[in-house]
């Protein structure tokens, strides 16, 4: 009996030691910024190079999570004794990268809400956004939501897995003339200024406008049946 108890406690100690070797923490914008400014930190922007070119945080190094071979090759060369701070656009990719790195034994700090939340909290983009030719202005967005009695806005991105899953049935809804719903797809990466003004900090994000007025708002993945049930009587 004593030997069994000893083995149990030894196994428990080894388990806790293993768990404690992996550390992963989500930080608010203020805590994240304070941490990376307090001393020289390894800061990784795990978005695509195209996203990175549009702006980033501090002296972040761009290591694309979607380029798994490149990401793994780079991180395998890092010192596990040094903490890693990372972020993506809204938190989806950084969460996966943080899981991967923590399992490898790194101490990881992740920016909660990603770059969109950072922009909103830090107010790095003013309300009068200087927009590129491809970006939708607030006035143009207001015209879009009033362009049809029923308008469903889908804020999405190429890298967003749930967005890709939802796209086929959103296309079906848009083609269905009987429901009278006009679906508009807005690329979050190309319209970060608009998202900031609208206070949208996560995707996929669906907004349903009835005669120009916001009637329904949803963040995250959703099934077609659930979506139609939510908006059919609005």
N, C-alpha and C positions, 0 to 999 in steps of 0.2 A: 504493500500500500504506500509506504513512504517513497519507494523508488518510483512508483507511478506518479505521485504528486511532484516529485523532483523533476521528472521528465516533462510534466505538464507545465510547470513554472519556467523551465528552461526554454520550452517551445514558445511560451508566451513572451518571454524576454526577447528571444530572437525575432519574433513577429513584430513586436513593438519597435525594436531597433531598425528593422527593415522599413516599417511604415514611417518612422521619424526621419529616415534618410531621404524621403520624398516630401517636398514642401511646395505648396502652391497656394497663393493668396491673391484674391481680387482686391484692388484698391480703387477708391473713389478718385475722381480727377484731382482734387486738391492734394490728397495723400500721395498719389502717383507723381505729380509734379514736384512736390516737396522732396520726395525721395530721390528723384533723378537729378534735382538741382543741388541737393545737399553735398553730394560728392560725385566723382566720376563713376557712372554706372554703364553697364552694357545694355543698351536700349535697342530693341529689335522691332522694326516695322515689318510685319509679316504679310502685308498686302502685296499686290502685283507691282512691278516697276512702273506701270502706267499710272496707277493710283499714287504711288510714291512721288512721282514727278509733279503731281498736282498740289503737293504740300505735305509736310509731316511734322513731327514733334522734335524739337531740339536737334541733337546730333545723332538721331536714330540711324541705324544701319538697315538697309532694306534686304531682307532675306525672305523671299516669297515662299509661303507655306505650301502653295499649290505645286511648286517645283520641289517635290519631295526628295529627289536625289541630291539636289543642290542644298536644300535645307539640312538634311541629315549629314552631308559631307562637312558643311560649315560647323554645325553644332558639335559634331564629334571631335572637333579640334579644340573646343573650349575647355577651360578649367572649371570643373564642377564645384570648386570651392567659392567661385564668384557668382553672385546672384544675377539672374537675367530678368530684365523688365521688357515686356512686350505688349503689342496692341495690334489690332486690325481696324477695319472700318466700324463695325458695330459689335464685335465680340465673338462671332461664330468661329472664325478661323483661329483667333488667338486662344480660344478655349481648347481647341484641339491641339494646337502647338504646345500650350501649357501642360496638357495631359501627357503628351509625348515626352517633353523635357523633364517633367517631374518624375516620370517612370524611369528615366535615365539617370536620376539622382541629382538633378539640378534643383536649386531653390529658385522658384519662379514667382514673379509678381506681375499680375495681369491688370491692364487698365479696364475697369468695368465700364461697359457701354461703348468702348472703342473710341476711334477718332471723331466720330459724329458727336458723341457725348462730350468729348474734350472741347470740340469747337463750340458747342452750345454753352458749356460751363465757363470757358475762358473768353467767350465772345470774341474769338479771333476773326470772325467774319462779320462786318457791320451789316445793319439792316439794308442799307443801300448797297447791295452786293455788286461788285464789278464782275459782270458775267461774260463768259465766252459766247461765241455765236451759237454753240450747241446747247447752252444752258437755258432752261425755262425761267423766265422772270416771274415774280409774284403776280404781276398784272396779267401776264399770259396764262398763268395757272388759274386765276380767277375767271378768265374767259373760257378756259377749258371746262371747268366744272359747271358753267352755265350754258354750255354749248348743246346740251341735251337734257331732257327732263330727268333722266336717270343716268348718272355717270359713276362708274366704279374706277377709282385710281389704284393702280398697283405699283408701289415703289419697290424696285427690285435691283438686282445686280447680277452680272455674269457669273460671279464666283459663288453666289448664294444657292446652295443645294435645294432648300425648300422652295425657292422661287422657281427653279427649273421643274420641280415636281408639279407645282400649281399651274404653270404656264399653259399646258394643253387644255385643261378644263376652263381656264379663263378665256382662251381663244374660242372655245366652244360657246361660252356665254356671250361673247362679243358677236359671234356669227348668228346667234339665234335671234331672228327678227321679232319673234313673238314676245319675248320678255322686255324688249325695248331698252335694254341696258347697253350703254356704250362704255367699253373698257379702254382705259388709257394707261399705257405702260410707261413709267418714268424711271430712267436709269439713275440710281442713287449716286453712283460714282461721278456721273457727268453733271449732277445737279446738287452738289453738296451745299451750295449757298441757299438754294430753295428749301432744302430739308432743314437747314438751320433756322430759317425764318419761320417755317411751319412747326418747328420744335419736334421734329421726327428724329429719334435717336436709335432706331432699330428697324431691321427689315427681315423678312417681308412685312410690308405694312399695306393694308387695304383700307381705303376710305370710300364710303358710298355717299354721293351727293344727290339729294332729291330736290329738283327745281333750284339748284344752286346752293342749297343748304346742307351742311354736313349732318347726316342722319345716322351713320354707323361708322365705327372706327375699330380696326382690329390689327394687332401686331402678332406675327408668328404664322406658322403653317395652319392651314384649315382645309377641310374636305369640301368638295363641291356642294354636296347636299346640305352641309352645315351652313355654308355661305349663302346659298339660295334661301334657306329657311330663315336666316337672320334678316335678309333684306327684302323679302317678297312682299311684306305688308307695310313697308315704310313709305 
